[in-house]
């Protein structure tokens, strides 16, 4: 039996329970009846590590994807696996959102099974599946971004553009991110399902993610987003059921409300532990320490490992830091690998980590004020907010961010869910999911 997996990041038990029963489409009620499970999230509970764990069945210390970004300056041997078509020199230092499956150190669960697999808008999917759709825009020298997708088979890209128009990249991320990108993704999944009928089709559904970060999971309009995304999914879900295939709905993480942030790189700089070059950017080759910040996790890489205890003690004093791991203790959170930071920080549930290294916003680089996911050495949720007066993102207003993820919430009601498979008598682990699918 073919299986279609819909990945709706941000969906938690707490959020699902806000949806009245009479507001649930029939296909969703059917999934819940067949089985509703809670997933104990992998750490860090962010997109790329979560997706890698869900599709390999092992922790980040085995599959090697420890964040949405990679500190590529530390290991030149991986440069050949990076997408250097745009911003090559930046990506050789720190690179976020790399799409090559070759960066994984463990095979996907379907390897060597003979199954036909489609990965639609999943990360690290190039080379991972028989059918792939992933955004691959072109960045022109004058700063423009031209939307396009990379697909396998290559002809699929033109078929989708002819049928659906260009992928609405500016509605996929940034201040204009909205349900239009999800509508396009679901329509592309309908096309793949109709024309290819893979044994396993994994589709990433981004819509909930946007306002959960803008407004927080307690935001009054989040229920509207939930209803809208389920309405969008309905035609695909109904067709899958009509064709006798198995439908599964899961999420990678739930979110928590946040009200404060910490900039570890600015803190390191204040302690003379972060070196800036003549252009005002981080001097990765010589800096004593650097924090790759990704939602509620920060990987702190050191030039001299002898400094671990001293720097860890300083970081542990910050009220926004909830947990800190070094050395072999990183195995407690599945991050005992050379790719992880020498020090790994997890934020408190109500906090998140900024990537910036400056205190005076007059010193911020130009890219700080733009949607620029490849030159920033960290994840930046302020890209969701735009100031029409200055025509730039509100980078200097991190307090606008109201929701985040990456740490493991104390209450399982804020953990991700798995719908459509038999109910277990305990929360299942993220590693369990790969074999269950």
Secondary structure by P-SEA (a helix, b strand, c coil): cbbbbbbbccccaaaaaacccccccaaaaaaaaabbbbbccccccccaaaaaaaacccccccccccccccccccccccccccccccaaaaaaccccccccccccccccccccccbbbbbcccccccccccbbbbbbbbbcccbbbbbbbbbcccaaaaaaaaccccccccccccccccaaaaaaaaaaaaaaaacccccbbbbbbcaaaaaaaaccccccaaaaaaaaaaaaaaaaaaaaaaabbbbbbbbcbbbbbbcccccaaaaaaaaccbbbccccccccccccccccccccbbbbbbccccaaaaaaaaaaacccccccccccccccccccccccccbbbbccccccccccccccccccccccccccccccccccccccccccccccccccccccccccccccccccccccccccccccccccccccccccc
